């Protein structure tokens, strides 16, 4: 799918865009706030970091040095762009929550890598799947089985509505393909529409289907509950951020939920250079935003290349540290599970600790 085909698909689906595949503004009257260089430069830096992490960890998986990793190749604009639209008190339910999102919510790169390895340094003590980190340090980030987190998000949105804080907080949840097929999406939409909850749902559709969308699609389901829908070009990180900011503000103003449907082209790997430099290039959110920032004078390609080299070196050093760490202590299985550890769990923790000491 070349740039022309990408333009035709965006037009046929009515996708919202701020930048075309070459990184040029689609209209001369785009608001200054939507294309403000400072927040978009920060977003681009976060996407570059996420991609570097994904390249490094998928390489480890290919060499059987890591059990698994879910990269965001092609989804950086949708996921990080949406996450960047939230405030500190807003709740975020990504699935799975990538390292880039966790860093936006207060976690460090070291913590994110420790969670990926599920080792002794993991703040979550390896309690969840390595690709689904959940910890207090992620500042509201949470994860769950496909679909289940949508009802959790709706429940949190109801609690935020009842709390009546000023300014009001909102909940945002990502909707993957598996969640779309679940009854939980229907239930979350029904609850959000009925009570006009401060909830934003961000659903990802696959551009490779060439406009042959799933039926019912996330937007079809939203329309059935009279929930407003915004369709966005997932290759345009600026548009993803702007559309989500508008949806968040709508929810914050007490005007109810919105579903943001983002069309992306996700790749499992960047190993196919012909594809990456050819058909996929029109949907690469990192490259598109980078071209616009360069044209605006907000990104120096030489300095950016040097920063990427330094980042890759830092990742190599951190990964070397992570690979020599042992597993979390067995006794940590009961830590933080309940407000007060009951006697039978305390006994099990002591037995696990004793077993660890004898190894």
N, C-alpha and C positions, 0 to 999 in steps of 0.2 A: 504494500500500500504506500504509494509515493505521496508527495505533498498535495498534488492535485486530488488524488483519491481521498486523502484525509480531509481536505476542504469540502469535497462533495458530501462525505459522510457527515461532517459537522453541520453542514447546511441542511441535509435531509432530516437529521434528528433535532434540529433547532438548538444545537449546543451553544451555550454561552461562552464567549471568548473575549479576552482582552488582547492577547498576542496571537499572531498567526504562527505557523510552523517555523518561519524564518526569524521569529522574535520581534516582528514589527507590530506596533499597535494597530488593531483592526479599524479604529476610528480616531479621528483627530480630536474629538471632544470627550475622550475618556477622562474621567475625573482624576484629579491629582492624588486624591486619597487612595484610589484603587491601584494606582501605579506609583506609589511612594517608594523611592529607592531604598531608604534605610531598612524598613521591615522586609522588603523583598530580597535585599542583599543578605539579611540574616537568614531568611528562609532558604535561599540558594546555598548558603554555607552549610545549613543543616542537612539539605538534600545531598550535597557532596559528601559529607561525613557519613550519612546513611549508606550511600552507594559504596563508599570505600569499605565500610564494615561488611556490607553484603558480599562484595567481591572476596574479601579475606575469608569470611566464614563459609561461603559456598565452596571456596577452594579447599578448606579443611575437610568439609563433608566429602568432596570428591576424592580426597586422599585418605578417607576413613579415619580422620583424626578428630572428628566431631560427629555426634550422633545425628544431628539434623539442624536445619536452619531454613526459615521461610523468608527469602529475600523480597525486596520491594521494587525490583527492576521494572520501571514503568509506572509504578504507583506512588512514587515519592511526592508528586504534585498533589495528588488526591489526599493522601494520608497526612503528610506533614503540612500541606497547605491548609487543610481543615483544622488540624490541631493548633496551628499558629493563630487561628481566629479566636481562641478561647482566652478567658481571663484566669487569674490565679484561683478564684473560688469556684470555677466551673468544674463539672465532673466529666470525665472522659472514659469511655468504655471501648477501647480498640480491641480488635480480635484478629490476629494476635497483636499485642502491643510491641511494636518494633523499638529498637534501641533509640532511634532518632526521636520518637514520641516520648519515651521515658526521659530522655535528656531535656526535652522541652518542659517537662513537668517536674524537673528538679533532680533527676538522677544523674550520676556521672558516667562517663564512658567506661571507666573501670567496673562500676557496678553492673552496667549493661552487659559487658563481656563476661563477668562472673556468672550472671544469670544464664547466659547462653551456654556456658560450660556446666552450670549446676554444681559448682565446686565449693570448697571450704569458704571462699570469700563471697559467696552468693548471699546477699542480704535476705533473700527468701529461703535460704537453707535448702535449696533444691526441692521445695515442696511441690512445685508445678513443673509442667513440661518446659524444657530449656527455651523453647521458642515463645513461651507465654509468661513472661515475668510479671509477677504481682508483688508489690512491696510498698510500704509506707513512703519510701523515698521517691516513688514515682508521682507523688502528689496528685492523688485522685485517680490515677490510671488503674484499670481493673480488667481482668480477662475472664472468660468462661467458655464452656462448650458452645459450638456454633448455635446461635439463636437464643440460648438461655440468657445471655447478657442483655438482650433487648428488653426483656421484662424487668430485669434489674434496673436498667436505665430509666424505664418508665416509672418504676417505683421511686427511684431517687428524684426524678423530675417532680413527682407528686409531693414528695417531702420538701423539696426546694420551694414549690409553690405555696405550701402551707406555712413555711417559715417566714415568708414575706420579708426577706432581707432587702436592704437598699445599699448598693444596687443589687437587683435580683440576679441569682445564679441560674445557670442552665445545665442540662445534661446533653452530651453528644455521644452517639454510638455509631460505630461502623457496621455496615451490613454486607457480609460476604455472600458468595453464591450459595453456600450451604444454608446460611441463615435465611436467605430469600425463600427457600423452599420449605422453611419450617413454619409451623403454626404460630411460633412466638412472634414473628414479624406482624402477622395479622393482629394478634392480641395487643402488641405494643401500639400499633397504629390505632386500634379501636379505643384503647384507654387514653392515648394522647389526644385524639380528636374529641372524645366525649368530654374530657375535663380541661381541654385547651392547655395541655401541659407544656412547660418550657423545655421541649425536647427537640433535638435536631438529629436526624438520621442521615448518614452519608453512605450511599450504596454505590458499589462499583460494578459497572457493566463492561463487557469485553469488546473492544473495537474490532477484534479479529473476526467477529461474526458478521462484519460488514453491514450493519444495520438490521440484521435478522435477529431481533431481540427476543429474549425469552418471553413466553406468554404463560401466565401473567408475569410481567417484569415488576421490579420494585415500584416504579412509578404507577403502573396499573393498579397495584395493590393500594398505594397511597390515594389515588384518585377515588377508589371505591369508598374510602373513608373521608373523602373531602379534605384531605391533607394537601396543602400546596406543594408543588414540585418545582425544583430548579434543575434543569439539565445542563451539565457543564462538560467542557472539553478537558479530559484528564491530563492531556499533554501540556496544558496551560496552568502552571502552578499559581500564577497571579489571579486567574479567574476562579480557581478552586478556593483560594483564600477569600476573595471578594464575595463570592456567592455564599460561602459559609458564614462570613461575618454578617451579611445581611440576614441570614436565617437565624443566627444567634441573637442579633438585635431584635428581631421579630419576637423570638421567644422571651427575651429579657423584658420586652415591653408588655408582656402578658397577652400577646396575640396568638399564642398557640404554636403547634409544631410545624416543621417543614422537613420534607425529604429532599436531600440534594443527591441527584443521580449523576455520577461521574463516569464518563466513558473513557476507559484506559486500554492500553495494550500492554499486558503484563508478560514478562519473559522469565522463565525459570533460571536462565543463565545468560551471560553476555559473551559466551564462548564463540558464537557464530558471528564473526566480524562482518560477513556479507549482509546478514540480516540487520545487524546493529547499525551499520553505516548506510544501509539502503532503505528498505520498507519501514523499519521501525523508527528511523530517525525523525520522522514527522511527529511521532508520539512521545519522544524522549523529553520529559519535563525539565530535566536538569540542563540539557543543552539549550532548550528554547529560552528558558529564563536567563541563562548565562549569556546568550547572544544579545538579549535586550539590555541587560546590565552593562555589557561591554559597550554597546552603542551609546548608552547614557553616560559613559565615563565612570560608572560606579564599580567596575570590575576590570582589573588589570590582568590580562591573560598570563603574562610572565609571572607576576606575583602569585596568581591563583595556582599555576603549575608548581611553583616552589612550595606553596602551602600544602598542596596535595601530596607532594613527595615527603614533606615532613610528617603529615598525617599518617601516611602509609608506614613510615619508619616507626612512629609511635605505636601503631597498631601491631606491628611485628613484635615490638618489645613487650607490649602488654599481653599478647597471645602467648609468648614464650613463658611469661609468668603464670598465666592461667593454666597452661598445660601441665605444670609440675605441681599444682595444688591437689590435695587429696579431697575426698568427698566430705560433705557436711557431717558432723557427728550424729550418730544415730539418735542420741538423746534429744536432739533438736526437733524431732518429730512431734513432740508434745508442747514445745515452747510457743507461747502466743496463740494457741488454739482456743483456749477458754480463759475467761478472766481469772479464774483460780483453778490450778491444776488439781483434779481429784486424786485421791490416794492411789487408786489402781493404775492411773497413768503415771503418777510419780514413781511407783514401784517399777513399772516397765522402763521408764527413763533411766532409773538407777541401774537396772539390769543391762540395758543397752550400753550405758557408760562403762560398766565393768567389763562387758564383752569387748568394747573398743580398746580398753587399757591392756587386755591380755593378748591383743593381736600383735 
